[in-house]
Structure formats: structure tokens, C-alpha cells
Amino acid sequence: MAQALLSVQILPKTKDGEDVIPYVDRAIAVIKESGVNYRVGPLETTMEGEFDELLAILKRMNDAMFEMGSPSVMSQVKLLVGGPNASMERLLEKYPDGK
């Protein structure tokens, strides 16, 4: 399948106003465990890999939120599939230090 970039902001509903940070940390751990290239940003995390693999990781992230007790999860996703720009390195080459 095609190379892709998938950026996701995961917004789990928490029980009784519980802090969302442990949930987000778990979602990022799911990405890390997958072995794909990724970059955590202040509002979203971007993954790089095969299209089908990234969708499977997204599903596992949502599943992990339910396993932690979240009654619902909203995932805001940006997706770039195929082409020469489906690479973090290529898209960020002009901004090596993030500025």
C-alpha cells in the first residue's frame, strides 16, 4: 500500500472530569509500541508509515482509550496518502529546528 502521514489529536471523554493527560500518554505509547516513525506536537501527533498500518494504529489508540474507561473518543485526523510529500523529513527539511 501507499506511504502516508497521519496526524491525530485524540480527545477521550473521561470519567468524572478525570485528567485527560494519562489517556493521551497511553495513546502516544500505542504509537511508540508500533515502531512507526512519529513526532509528538503540542496539539497532535504525526505518524509516518504504510496507510493500512497507520489506520490500524489509530484503531488501537481508540481501543486503548476504551480499555482505560473512556465512554467515548473523538479522534481528529489529518491524512496524506502517497506522493513525494508523504514524508515528515521531506515536509520539514526547510525547518530542521522547528522554527
C-alpha positions as CSV (number, residue, x, y, z in Angstrom):
1,M,0.0,0.0,0.0
2,A,1.0,3.7,-0.2
3,Q,3.2,5.6,2.1
4,A,1.2,8.0,4.3
5,L,1.3,10.6,7.0
6,L,-1.4,10.6,9.6
7,S,-1.8,13.3,12.2
8,V,-4.1,12.7,15.1
9,Q,-5.5,14.6,18.1
10,I,-7.2,12.1,20.3
11,L,-9.8,13.5,22.7
12,P,-11.2,10.9,25.0
13,K,-14.1,11.7,27.3
14,T,-13.0,11.0,30.9
15,K,-14.9,9.8,33.9
16,D,-16.0,12.4,36.4
17,G,-13.7,15.2,34.9
18,E,-10.6,13.0,35.3
19,D,-7.4,14.4,33.8
20,V,-7.0,13.6,30.1
21,I,-3.2,13.5,30.1
22,P,-2.8,9.9,31.2
23,Y,-5.1,8.9,28.3
24,V,-3.1,10.9,25.8
25,D,0.1,9.4,27.2
26,R,-1.3,6.0,26.6
27,A,-2.3,6.8,23.1
28,I,1.2,8.0,22.3
29,A,2.6,4.8,23.9
30,V,0.5,2.8,21.4
31,I,2.2,4.7,18.6
32,K,5.6,4.2,20.1
33,E,5.0,0.4,20.6
34,S,4.0,0.2,16.9
35,G,7.6,1.1,15.8
36,V,6.5,3.6,13.1
37,N,8.3,7.0,12.8
38,Y,6.3,9.6,14.7
39,R,6.6,13.1,16.1
40,V,4.7,14.5,19.0
41,G,3.5,18.1,18.7
42,P,1.7,20.3,21.2
43,L,-1.7,19.7,19.7
44,E,-1.4,16.5,17.7
45,T,1.0,13.6,16.9
46,T,2.1,12.7,13.4
47,M,2.9,9.2,12.3
48,E,4.6,8.1,9.1
49,G,4.2,4.6,7.5
50,E,2.1,2.5,5.3
51,F,-1.5,3.7,5.0
52,D,-3.1,0.5,6.3
53,E,-0.7,0.2,9.2
54,L,-1.4,3.8,10.3
55,L,-5.2,3.1,10.3
56,A,-4.6,0.0,12.4
57,I,-2.6,2.1,14.9
58,L,-5.4,4.7,15.0
59,K,-7.8,1.9,15.9
60,R,-5.6,0.5,18.6
61,M,-5.2,4.1,20.1
62,N,-9.0,4.4,20.3
63,D,-9.3,0.9,21.7
64,A,-6.8,1.8,24.4
65,M,-9.0,4.7,25.4
66,F,-12.0,2.5,25.9
67,E,-9.8,0.0,27.9
68,M,-8.9,2.8,30.2
69,G,-12.6,3.5,30.8
70,S,-13.4,6.3,28.4
71,P,-17.1,6.1,27.4
72,S,-16.4,7.9,24.1
73,V,-13.5,9.1,22.0
74,M,-13.2,11.8,19.4
75,S,-10.2,11.5,17.0
76,Q,-9.4,14.4,14.8
77,V,-7.3,13.1,11.9
78,K,-5.4,14.6,9.0
79,L,-4.2,12.2,6.4
80,L,-1.8,12.4,3.4
81,V,-1.5,9.3,1.3
82,G,1.0,8.7,-1.4
83,G,3.2,11.1,-3.4
84,P,6.6,12.5,-2.6
85,N,5.3,14.7,0.3
86,A,4.2,11.7,2.4
87,S,7.4,12.1,4.4
88,M,8.0,14.1,7.6
89,E,11.6,14.6,6.6
90,R,10.7,16.0,3.2
91,L,8.0,18.3,4.5
92,L,10.2,19.6,7.4
93,E,13.5,19.8,5.6
94,K,13.3,23.7,5.5
95,Y,12.7,23.7,9.2
96,P,15.2,21.4,10.9
97,D,15.0,23.1,14.3
98,G,11.2,23.6,14.1
99,K,11.4,27.4,13.5
